[in-house]
Amino acid sequence: MLAFCIFVYTITTMNYEWDENKLAINLANHKVHFGVAEQFEWESASVEPDNRKDYGEPRFIAYGFIGVRLYCLVFTRRNDAVRIISLRKANPREVKRYVIEN
C-alpha cells in the first residue's frame, strides 16, 4: 500500500506598531516590551471588544500565549497594523477565566 501525506501551511504576518511613550509606560509598569507581541499566538487567542469606555476608535482585549505564558494584549487596528496600547502578563483571575472559557 502506498501512502503519502500532504502538509499545507498558512503563514501570515502581522504588522505591529506602537507609540514610543506608551512603550516606555508599559515597560515601567509591566516590564514587557511590545516587540514580543510578534510571538503572540493569535490562533488560540480569545479576543473581545474593549467597551470599558469610548476611546474614539474600536479597541480590543486579547488573551493569548507568548511561549508558555498567557498575556493580555490591548490593541486597535490602524490601516493594516495592530497598534499596541498595552501588553502584560495575564493575572491569575484572567488565566482562570481563559482556561474555563477555552
N, CA, C and O atoms as CSV, one atom per row, in Angstrom:
chain,resi,resn,atom,element,x,y,z
A,1,MET,N,N,0.852,-1.180,0.000
A,1,MET,CA,C,0.000,0.000,0.000
A,1,MET,C,C,0.896,1.241,0.000
A,1,MET,O,O,1.850,1.338,0.772
A,2,LEU,N,N,0.577,2.152,-0.852
A,2,LEU,CA,C,1.320,3.402,-0.951
A,2,LEU,C,C,0.550,4.485,-0.217
A,2,LEU,O,O,-0.631,4.704,-0.487
A,3,ALA,N,N,1.201,5.150,0.694
A,3,ALA,CA,C,0.553,6.228,1.458
A,3,ALA,C,C,1.439,7.461,1.421
A,3,ALA,O,O,2.666,7.367,1.391
A,4,PHE,N,N,0.808,8.585,1.425
A,4,PHE,CA,C,1.571,9.827,1.479
A,4,PHE,C,C,0.739,10.881,2.195
A,4,PHE,O,O,-0.482,10.771,2.304
A,5,CYS,N,N,1.416,11.878,2.665
A,5,CYS,CA,C,0.764,12.976,3.385
A,5,CYS,C,C,1.057,14.282,2.664
A,5,CYS,O,O,2.137,14.484,2.109
A,6,ILE,N,N,0.084,15.144,2.689
A,6,ILE,CA,C,0.267,16.492,2.169
A,6,ILE,C,C,0.096,17.453,3.332
A,6,ILE,O,O,-0.928,17.434,4.014
A,7,PHE,N,N,1.079,18.277,3.555
A,7,PHE,CA,C,1.015,19.274,4.610
A,7,PHE,C,C,0.816,20.642,3.974
A,7,PHE,O,O,1.532,21.019,3.046
A,8,VAL,N,N,-0.151,21.367,4.477
A,8,VAL,CA,C,-0.412,22.715,3.988
A,8,VAL,C,C,-0.208,23.675,5.148
A,8,VAL,O,O,-0.825,23.519,6.201
A,9,TYR,N,N,0.636,24.643,4.964
A,9,TYR,CA,C,0.897,25.642,5.987
A,9,TYR,C,C,0.465,27.003,5.472
A,9,TYR,O,O,0.719,27.360,4.322
A,10,THR,N,N,-0.181,27.745,6.331
A,10,THR,CA,C,-0.514,29.125,6.017
A,10,THR,C,C,0.289,30.006,6.959
A,10,THR,O,O,0.136,29.931,8.178
A,11,ILE,N,N,1.121,30.817,6.401
A,11,ILE,CA,C,1.943,31.702,7.219
A,11,ILE,C,C,1.446,33.124,7.004
A,11,ILE,O,O,1.462,33.652,5.892
A,12,THR,N,N,1.015,33.712,8.076
A,12,THR,CA,C,0.577,35.098,7.996
A,12,THR,C,C,1.472,35.939,8.888
A,12,THR,O,O,1.954,35.482,9.924
A,13,THR,N,N,1.677,37.138,8.477
A,13,THR,CA,C,2.469,38.037,9.303
A,13,THR,C,C,1.590,39.208,9.715
A,13,THR,O,O,0.792,39.720,8.930
A,14,MET,N,N,1.752,39.606,10.932
A,14,MET,CA,C,1.040,40.763,11.450
A,14,MET,C,C,2.032,41.911,11.496
A,14,MET,O,O,3.198,41.735,11.850
A,15,ASN,N,N,1.560,43.057,11.143
A,15,ASN,CA,C,2.358,44.266,11.299
A,15,ASN,C,C,1.966,44.905,12.621
A,15,ASN,O,O,0.786,45.136,12.887
A,16,TYR,N,N,2.950,45.184,13.433
A,16,TYR,CA,C,2.706,45.800,14.733
A,16,TYR,C,C,3.299,47.198,14.751
A,16,TYR,O,O,4.341,47.460,14.150
A,17,GLU,N,N,2.616,48.085,15.452
A,17,GLU,CA,C,3.142,49.434,15.665
A,17,GLU,C,C,2.723,49.886,17.053
A,17,GLU,O,O,1.802,49.329,17.652
A,18,TRP,N,N,3.411,50.903,17.555
A,18,TRP,CA,C,3.088,51.435,18.868
A,18,TRP,C,C,3.677,52.818,19.024
A,18,TRP,O,O,4.549,53.242,18.266
A,19,ASP,N,N,3.185,53.493,20.007
A,19,ASP,CA,C,3.684,54.807,20.396
A,19,ASP,C,C,4.846,54.588,21.366
A,19,ASP,O,O,4.720,53.819,22.319
A,20,GLU,N,N,5.952,55.246,21.132
A,20,GLU,CA,C,7.135,55.061,21.987
A,20,GLU,C,C,6.882,55.503,23.428
A,20,GLU,O,O,7.447,54.920,24.353
A,21,ASN,N,N,6.048,56.514,23.636
A,21,ASN,CA,C,5.716,56.935,25.003
A,21,ASN,C,C,4.918,55.854,25.721
A,21,ASN,O,O,5.144,55.593,26.902
A,22,LYS,N,N,3.972,55.218,24.999
A,22,LYS,CA,C,3.206,54.115,25.598
A,22,LYS,C,C,4.121,52.940,25.919
A,22,LYS,O,O,3.950,52.275,26.940
A,23,LEU,N,N,5.091,52.687,25.045
A,23,LEU,CA,C,6.050,51.619,25.305
A,23,LEU,C,C,6.816,51.887,26.592
A,23,LEU,O,O,6.986,50.981,27.408
A,24,ALA,N,N,7.278,53.108,26.784
A,24,ALA,CA,C,8.030,53.458,27.996
A,24,ALA,C,C,7.175,53.257,29.241
A,24,ALA,O,O,7.655,52.748,30.254
A,25,ILE,N,N,5.914,53.656,29.163
A,25,ILE,CA,C,4.993,53.471,30.295
A,25,ILE,C,C,4.771,51.985,30.544
A,25,ILE,O,O,4.769,51.538,31.691
A,26,ASN,N,N,4.586,51.220,29.472
A,26,ASN,CA,C,4.348,49.786,29.605
A,26,ASN,C,C,5.556,49.083,30.223
A,26,ASN,O,O,5.405,48.214,31.081
A,27,LEU,N,N,6.746,49.464,29.783
A,27,LEU,CA,C,7.963,48.880,30.352
A,27,LEU,C,C,8.085,49.198,31.838
A,27,LEU,O,O,8.468,48.334,32.627
A,28,ALA,N,N,7.765,50.421,32.222
A,28,ALA,CA,C,7.840,50.809,33.633
A,28,ALA,C,C,6.806,50.062,34.468
A,28,ALA,O,O,7.103,49.619,35.577
A,29,ASN,N,N,5.593,49.923,33.936
A,29,ASN,CA,C,4.509,49.304,34.704
A,29,ASN,C,C,4.515,47.782,34.667
A,29,ASN,O,O,4.220,47.138,35.674
A,30,HIS,N,N,4.849,47.198,33.513
A,30,HIS,CA,C,4.670,45.753,33.335
A,30,HIS,C,C,5.945,45.001,32.970
A,30,HIS,O,O,5.950,43.770,32.955
A,31,LYS,N,N,7.023,45.722,32.675
A,31,LYS,CA,C,8.309,45.102,32.309
A,31,LYS,C,C,8.198,44.216,31.066
A,31,LYS,O,O,8.897,43.209,30.953
A,32,VAL,N,N,7.320,44.593,30.134
A,32,VAL,CA,C,7.128,43.825,28.902
A,32,VAL,C,C,7.305,44.761,27.706
A,32,VAL,O,O,6.650,45.800,27.617
A,33,HIS,N,N,8.196,44.382,26.792
A,33,HIS,CA,C,8.415,45.169,25.575
A,33,HIS,C,C,7.377,44.773,24.528
A,33,HIS,O,O,7.071,43.592,24.368
A,34,PHE,N,N,6.842,45.753,23.825
A,34,PHE,CA,C,5.828,45.491,22.805
A,34,PHE,C,C,6.347,44.592,21.684
A,34,PHE,O,O,5.557,43.925,21.015
A,35,GLY,N,N,7.642,44.566,21.475
A,35,GLY,CA,C,8.219,43.741,20.414
A,35,GLY,C,C,7.935,42.259,20.563
A,35,GLY,O,O,7.914,41.537,19.566
A,36,VAL,N,N,7.714,41.783,21.792
A,36,VAL,CA,C,7.423,40.357,21.980
A,36,VAL,C,C,6.044,39.984,21.442
A,36,VAL,O,O,5.730,38.799,21.324
A,37,ALA,N,N,5.219,40.973,21.116
A,37,ALA,CA,C,3.893,40.687,20.551
A,37,ALA,C,C,4.004,39.943,19.224
A,37,ALA,O,O,3.042,39.301,18.803
A,38,GLU,N,N,5.141,40.012,18.563
A,38,GLU,CA,C,5.334,39.265,17.320
A,38,GLU,C,C,5.218,37.766,17.549
A,38,GLU,O,O,4.985,37.015,16.601
A,39,GLN,N,N,5.377,37.317,18.798
A,39,GLN,CA,C,5.264,35.901,19.139
A,39,GLN,C,C,3.880,35.545,19.679
A,39,GLN,O,O,3.641,34.395,20.049
A,40,PHE,N,N,2.964,36.516,19.730
A,40,PHE,CA,C,1.614,36.302,20.261
A,40,PHE,C,C,0.895,35.259,19.411
A,40,PHE,O,O,0.850,35.375,18.187
A,41,GLU,N,N,0.338,34.249,20.056
A,41,GLU,CA,C,-0.338,33.155,19.354
A,41,GLU,C,C,-1.803,33.509,19.108
A,41,GLU,O,O,-2.664,33.237,19.945
A,42,TRP,N,N,-2.075,34.108,17.971
A,42,TRP,CA,C,-3.433,34.531,17.632
A,42,TRP,C,C,-4.367,33.347,17.430
A,42,TRP,O,O,-5.571,33.471,17.653
A,43,GLU,N,N,-3.834,32.198,17.011
A,43,GLU,CA,C,-4.670,31.039,16.709
A,43,GLU,C,C,-5.473,30.570,17.918
A,43,GLU,O,O,-6.606,30.112,17.767
A,44,SER,N,N,-4.908,30.678,19.093
A,44,SER,CA,C,-5.591,30.217,20.309
A,44,SER,C,C,-6.056,31.379,21.189
A,44,SER,O,O,-6.484,31.172,22.325
A,45,ALA,N,N,-5.970,32.586,20.663
A,45,ALA,CA,C,-6.299,33.772,21.470
A,45,ALA,C,C,-7.804,33.953,21.615
A,45,ALA,O,O,-8.590,33.564,20.752
A,46,SER,N,N,-8.170,34.552,22.727
A,46,SER,CA,C,-9.540,34.985,22.987
A,46,SER,C,C,-9.552,36.502,22.823
A,46,SER,O,O,-8.832,37.212,23.525
A,47,VAL,N,N,-10.375,36.997,21.892
A,47,VAL,CA,C,-10.406,38.431,21.587
A,47,VAL,C,C,-11.810,38.956,21.814
A,47,VAL,O,O,-12.787,38.359,21.360
A,48,GLU,N,N,-11.908,40.079,22.519
A,48,GLU,CA,C,-13.209,40.695,22.775
A,48,GLU,C,C,-13.083,42.213,22.659
A,48,GLU,O,O,-12.002,42.764,22.869
A,49,PRO,N,N,-14.179,42.888,22.328
A,49,PRO,CA,C,-14.132,44.355,22.267
A,49,PRO,C,C,-13.863,44.948,23.647
A,49,PRO,O,O,-14.326,44.420,24.658
A,50,ASP,N,N,-13.126,46.028,23.683
A,50,ASP,CA,C,-12.885,46.761,24.930
A,50,ASP,C,C,-13.916,47.883,25.001
A,50,ASP,O,O,-13.732,48.953,24.420
A,51,ASN,N,N,-14.993,47.623,25.718
A,51,ASN,CA,C,-16.101,48.575,25.830
A,51,ASN,C,C,-16.109,49.319,27.162
A,51,ASN,O,O,-17.135,49.871,27.558
A,52,ARG,N,N,-14.974,49.337,27.850
A,52,ARG,CA,C,-14.947,49.982,29.163
A,52,ARG,C,C,-15.255,51.463,29.076
A,52,ARG,O,O,-15.828,52.034,30.004
A,53,LYS,N,N,-14.881,52.096,27.967
A,53,LYS,CA,C,-15.224,53.497,27.729
A,53,LYS,C,C,-15.078,53.796,26.247
A,53,LYS,O,O,-14.618,52.945,25.485
A,54,ASP,N,N,-15.462,54.986,25.834
A,54,ASP,CA,C,-15.347,55.392,24.437
A,54,ASP,C,C,-13.948,55.947,24.201
A,54,ASP,O,O,-13.597,57.011,24.710
A,55,TYR,N,N,-13.159,55.218,23.426
A,55,TYR,CA,C,-11.784,55.624,23.141
A,55,TYR,C,C,-11.676,56.419,21.844
A,55,TYR,O,O,-10.593,56.885,21.490
A,56,GLY,N,N,-12.782,56.574,21.142
A,56,GLY,CA,C,-12.755,57.263,19.864
A,56,GLY,C,C,-12.383,56.357,18.706
A,56,GLY,O,O,-12.351,56.800,17.558
A,57,GLU,N,N,-12.103,55.103,18.989
A,57,GLU,CA,C,-11.796,54.092,17.985
A,57,GLU,C,C,-12.077,52.726,18.604
A,57,GLU,O,O,-12.031,52.596,19.828
A,58,PRO,N,N,-12.364,51.714,17.807
A,58,PRO,CA,C,-12.586,50.379,18.373
A,58,PRO,C,C,-11.296,49.840,18.986
A,58,PRO,O,O,-10.237,49.858,18.358
A,59,ARG,N,N,-11.404,49.368,20.205
A,59,ARG,CA,C,-10.268,48.723,20.870
A,59,ARG,C,C,-10.659,47.309,21.247
A,59,ARG,O,O,-11.836,46.988,21.411
A,60,PHE,N,N,-9.641,46.473,21.381
A,60,PHE,CA,C,-9.870,45.069,21.678
A,60,PHE,C,C,-8.921,44.605,22.769
A,60,PHE,O,O,-7.819,45.129,22.929
A,61,ILE,N,N,-9.383,43.604,23.516
A,61,ILE,CA,C,-8.557,42.947,24.522
A,61,ILE,C,C,-8.391,41.502,24.073
A,61,ILE,O,O,-9.376,40.800,23.843
A,62,ALA,N,N,-7.153,41.065,23.948
A,62,ALA,CA,C,-6.870,39.693,23.530
A,62,ALA,C,C,-6.065,38.999,24.619
A,62,ALA,O,O,-5.133,39.570,25.187
A,63,TYR,N,N,-6.441,37.763,24.896
A,63,TYR,CA,C,-5.677,36.915,25.802
A,63,TYR,C,C,-5.106,35.785,24.967
A,63,TYR,O,O,-5.846,35.034,24.331
A,64,GLY,N,N,-3.792,35.672,24.973
A,64,GLY,CA,C,-3.151,34.633,24.183
A,64,GLY,C,C,-1.758,34.353,24.713
A,64,GLY,O,O,-1.235,35.074,25.563
A,65,PHE,N,N,-1.179,33.302,24.196
A,65,PHE,CA,C,0.119,32.864,24.694
A,65,PHE,C,C,1.274,33.488,23.932
A,65,PHE,O,O,1.228,33.673,22.716
A,66,ILE,N,N,2.303,33.803,24.687
A,66,ILE,CA,C,3.631,34.094,24.174
A,66,ILE,C,C,4.508,33.085,24.895
A,66,ILE,O,O,4.760,33.210,26.093
A,67,GLY,N,N,4.966,32.091,24.160
A,67,GLY,CA,C,5.649,30.979,24.807
A,67,GLY,C,C,4.644,30.193,25.636
A,67,GLY,O,O,3.574,29.833,25.146
A,68,VAL,N,N,4.988,29.928,26.891
A,68,VAL,CA,C,4.097,29.148,27.759
A,68,VAL,C,C,3.270,30.029,28.679
A,68,VAL,O,O,2.517,29.520,29.509
A,69,ARG,N,N,3.397,31.330,28.545
A,69,ARG,CA,C,2.734,32.270,29.445
A,69,ARG,C,C,1.579,32.975,28.746
A,69,ARG,O,O,1.701,33.376,27.589
A,70,LEU,N,N,0.442,33.128,29.458
A,70,LEU,CA,C,-0.707,33.849,28.926
A,70,LEU,C,C,-0.504,35.349,29.126
A,70,LEU,O,O,-0.117,35.795,30.206
A,71,TYR,N,N,-0.771,36.119,28.073
A,71,TYR,CA,C,-0.623,37.572,28.104
A,71,TYR,C,C,-1.940,38.251,27.772
A,71,TYR,O,O,-2.824,37.668,27.145
A,72,CYS,N,N,-2.048,39.494,28.208
A,72,CYS,CA,C,-3.179,40.354,27.890
A,72,CYS,C,C,-2.665,41.456,26.967
A,72,CYS,O,O,-1.777,42.226,27.331
A,73,LEU,N,N,-3.242,41.516,25.763
A,73,LEU,CA,C,-2.838,42.491,24.757
A,73,LEU,C,C,-4.020,43.398,24.452
A,73,LEU,O,O,-5.061,42.930,23.989
A,74,VAL,N,N,-3.868,44.686,24.708
A,74,VAL,CA,C,-4.892,45.668,24.351
A,74,VAL,C,C,-4.401,46.357,23.084
A,74,VAL,O,O,-3.268,46.836,23.020
A,75,PHE,N,N,-5.278,46.400,22.071
A,75,PHE,CA,C,-4.846,46.923,20.778
A,75,PHE,C,C,-6.013,47.514,20.004
A,75,PHE,O,O,-7.178,47.346,20.366
A,76,THR,N,N,-5.669,48.203,18.941
A,76,THR,CA,C,-6.632,48.668,17.954
A,76,THR,C,C,-6.055,48.347,16.586
A,76,THR,O,O,-4.871,48.032,16.466
A,77,ARG,N,N,-6.877,48.424,15.566
A,77,ARG,CA,C,-6.398,48.221,14.196
A,77,ARG,C,C,-6.265,49.582,13.523
A,77,ARG,O,O,-7.196,50.388,13.550
A,78,ARG,N,N,-5.130,49.831,12.934
A,78,ARG,CA,C,-4.919,51.055,12.158
A,78,ARG,C,C,-4.317,50.649,10.829
A,78,ARG,O,O,-3.216,50.104,10.758
A,79,ASN,N,N,-5.075,50.930,9.775
A,79,ASN,CA,C,-4.671,50.510,8.430
A,79,ASN,C,C,-4.448,49.002,8.440
A,79,ASN,O,O,-5.373,48.256,8.761
A,80,ASP,N,N,-3.282,48.542,8.109
A,80,ASP,CA,C,-3.008,47.104,8.101
A,80,ASP,C,C,-2.183,46.667,9.303
A,80,ASP,O,O,-1.542,45.617,9.264
A,81,ALA,N,N,-2.190,47.454,10.362
A,81,ALA,CA,C,-1.339,47.150,11.511
A,81,ALA,C,C,-2.152,46.955,12.782
A,81,ALA,O,O,-3.244,47.500,12.946
A,82,VAL,N,N,-1.581,46.159,13.670
A,82,VAL,CA,C,-2.086,46.038,15.033
A,82,VAL,C,C,-1.348,47.099,15.834
A,82,VAL,O,O,-0.131,47.020,16.001
A,83,ARG,N,N,-2.074,48.085,16.327
A,83,ARG,CA,C,-1.456,49.148,17.130
A,83,ARG,C,C,-1.591,48.760,18.593
A,83,ARG,O,O,-2.698,48.708,19.130
A,84,ILE,N,N,-0.465,48.489,19.235
A,84,ILE,CA,C,-0.447,48.016,20.619
A,84,ILE,C,C,-0.618,49.188,21.562
A,84,ILE,O,O,0.050,50.215,21.444
A,85,ILE,N,N,-1.534,49.007,22.504
A,85,ILE,CA,C,-1.788,50.014,23.527
A,85,ILE,C,C,-1.196,49.562,24.853
A,85,ILE,O,O,-0.649,50.367,25.607
A,86,SER,N,N,-1.310,48.259,25.133
A,86,SER,CA,C,-0.784,47.703,26.373
A,86,SER,C,C,-0.513,46.219,26.171
A,86,SER,O,O,-1.238,45.544,25.440
A,87,LEU,N,N,0.532,45.712,26.821
A,87,LEU,CA,C,0.854,44.291,26.797
A,87,LEU,C,C,1.432,43.924,28.149
A,87,LEU,O,O,2.404,44.519,28.615
A,88,ARG,N,N,0.806,42.922,28.773
A,88,ARG,CA,C,1.268,42.496,30.099
A,88,ARG,C,C,0.953,41.023,30.288
A,88,ARG,O,O,0.170,40.438,29.540
A,89,LYS,N,N,1.578,40.432,31.303
A,89,LYS,CA,C,1.237,39.063,31.675
A,89,LYS,C,C,-0.170,39.057,32.254
A,89,LYS,O,O,-0.540,39.949,33.017
A,90,ALA,N,N,-0.950,38.046,31.887
A,90,ALA,CA,C,-2.299,37.919,32.431
A,90,ALA,C,C,-2.211,37.613,33.920
A,90,ALA,O,O,-1.325,36.883,34.364
A,91,ASN,N,N,-3.143,38.181,34.688
A,91,ASN,CA,C,-3.165,37.914,36.127
A,91,ASN,C,C,-3.877,36.583,36.387
A,91,ASN,O,O,-4.518,36.048,35.482
A,92,PRO,N,N,-3.776,36.039,37.608
A,92,PRO,CA,C,-4.379,34.726,37.898
A,92,PRO,C,C,-5.879,34.649,37.592
A,92,PRO,O,O,-6.359,33.615,37.127
A,93,ARG,N,N,-6.612,35.717,37.845
A,93,ARG,CA,C,-8.054,35.724,37.551
A,93,ARG,C,C,-8.294,35.586,36.051
A,93,ARG,O,O,-9.192,34.857,35.629
A,94,GLU,N,N,-7.494,36.284,35.244
A,94,GLU,CA,C,-7.632,36.216,33.788
A,94,GLU,C,C,-7.224,34.847,33.248
A,94,GLU,O,O,-7.845,34.332,32.318
A,95,VAL,N,N,-6.187,34.266,33.831
A,95,VAL,CA,C,-5.759,32.925,33.421
A,95,VAL,C,C,-6.874,31.922,33.694
A,95,VAL,O,O,-7.186,31.090,32.842
A,96,LYS,N,N,-7.468,31.998,34.871
A,96,LYS,CA,C,-8.551,31.079,35.239
A,96,LYS,C,C,-9.721,31.221,34.270
A,96,LYS,O,O,-10.272,30.223,33.806
A,97,ARG,N,N,-10.097,32.452,33.968
A,97,ARG,CA,C,-11.206,32.693,33.041
A,97,ARG,C,C,-10.886,32.149,31.644
A,97,ARG,O,O,-11.744,31.553,30.993
A,98,TYR,N,N,-9.654,32.358,31.193
A,98,TYR,CA,C,-9.247,31.858,29.878
A,98,TYR,C,C,-9.355,30.334,29.833
A,98,TYR,O,O,-9.863,29.773,28.862
A,99,VAL,N,N,-8.881,29.672,30.875
A,99,VAL,CA,C,-8.914,28.205,30.921
A,99,VAL,C,C,-10.355,27.700,30.908
A,99,VAL,O,O,-10.669,26.745,30.198
A,100,ILE,N,N,-11.223,28.327,31.679
A,100,ILE,CA,C,-12.630,27.907,31.743
A,100,ILE,C,C,-13.322,28.108,30.397
A,100,ILE,O,O,-14.078,27.242,29.956
A,101,GLU,N,N,-13.073,29.233,29.743
A,101,GLU,CA,C,-13.778,29.573,28.507
A,101,GLU,C,C,-13.179,28.935,27.257
A,101,GLU,O,O,-13.819,28.901,26.207
A,102,ASN,N,N,-11.966,28.437,27.369
A,102,ASN,CA,C,-11.329,27.849,26.189
A,102,ASN,C,C,-11.032,26.390,26.429
A,102,ASN,O,O,-10.494,25.717,25.550
